[in-house]
Amino acid sequence: MVECIGLENRSPLTGTGGSNPSASAFDPSTGRILFIYNFYKKMLSIKNLTVTADNKEILKNITIDFDANKIYAIMGINGSGKSSLVKSIMGDPAMQIMDGQIFIDSTNITDLPTNKRATKGIFLSPQSPISIPGVTVGQLLRSAVSRDKMDSKILTSKIKDVAKELEIPKELLTRSLNENFSGGERKKMEVLQAAILDPQYIILDEIDTGVDVDALKIIANFLKKITDSSKKTLILITHYNRILSYLNVDEVIVMKDGKIIQKGDSTLAQTIELEGYKE
């Protein structure tokens, strides 16, 4: 006799058979073969991650899961390890993983290069997006999006539609990317790229820095829209509570000295805003 058991929503770190989607076992007491199927939910998992940069330990035994359809805020003082964490997730070669593993949807990506991690569905917007002389946002995205997935006409139309929603002036779409752009314009362009590339995991490092109140509201409302209408994971690094007031944050994570020292709901960010990190 064969019995099938479904194990739904198992973590890649605890599910039967590691990254194997299914496993089987023989039960001698009943003479039955048990086929155990693991249906992993979408999850970005960090397990016991220790990282060095320039021979200095900057992340210390970090373990955390980022679930689908949730919004996370990572907070902490400068130098606490926030950017180092997301750079490690993205595969920045300057981040040397000494111990631990990174999983995406049950697949171990610890040794994958950055471009392969991107194809797995991770998008990272840096603190300071660089300018690319001679390359428009459309040309950049054309090189990133397969023509089999989206032809040029549809891609151009989609870029214009997203730009309109983000209130990006049309002329910026034909100029060199980020060249002489304001802080707000650069950050809007990052969000536009995320929208077109359509990743499962959107990581934004200080998307609210250098952004005025009006632009911040536009960005936050757009992010809320794309996360509400899909099962994407949104991870925000921020120093302030102001962008979080527009979003339904599921978990606030506080880092210090390369460690996670506290977790909580959105009220934790409000407490930090009022009382600072020392409290």
LINMO-V274537 format. One record per backbone hydrogen bond with DSSP energy under -0.5 kcal/mol. CO is the residue of the C=O (numbers start at 1). NH is the residue of the N-H. Records with the same first field share a line. If there is no record, write none. Layout:
BEGIN
CO->NH / NH
END
This chain:
BEGIN
1->33
3->35
5->7 / 37
6->8
7->10 / 39
11->14 / 15
15->18
17->20
21->38
23->36
25->34
26->28
27->30 / 31 / 32
32->27 / 34
33->3 / 35
34->25 / 36
35->5 / 37
36->23 / 38
37->7 / 39
38->40
39->9
42->68
43->45 / 105
44->66
45->103
46->48 / 64
47->101
49->62
50->98 / 99
51->58 / 59
52->96
53->56
56->53
59->51 / 61
62->49
64->46
65->67
66->44
67->70
70->234
71->250 / 251
72->236
73->75 / 253
74->238
75->255
77->80
80->258
81->85
82->86
83->87
84->88
85->89
86->90
87->91 / 92
92->95
94->96
95->97
96->52 / 98
99->50
101->47
102->109 / 110
103->45
104->107
107->104 / 109
109->112
113->117
114->118
115->119
116->120
117->122
118->121
121->200 / 201
123->203
124->126
125->205
127->129
132->135 / 177
135->177
136->140
137->141
138->142
139->143
140->144
141->145
144->146
146->149 / 150
151->155
152->156
153->157
154->158
155->159
156->160
157->161
158->162
159->163
160->164
161->165
162->166
163->168
164->167
167->169
169->172 / 173
170->173
171->174
172->175
173->138
176->179
177->132
178->180 / 181
182->186
183->187
184->188
185->189
186->190
187->191
188->192
189->193
190->194
191->195
192->196
193->197
194->198 / 199
200->202 / 233
201->123 / 203
202->204 / 235
203->125 / 205
204->206 / 237
206->209
208->211
212->216
213->217
214->218
215->219
216->220
217->221
218->222
219->223
220->224
221->225
222->226
223->227
224->228
225->229
227->230
231->69
233->202 / 235
234->72 / 236
235->204
236->74 / 238
237->206
241->245
242->245
243->246
244->247
247->249
249->266
251->73
252->264
253->75
254->261 / 262
256->259
258->60
259->256 / 261
262->254
264->252
265->268 / 269
266->270
267->271
268->272
269->273
270->274
271->275
272->276
275->279
END
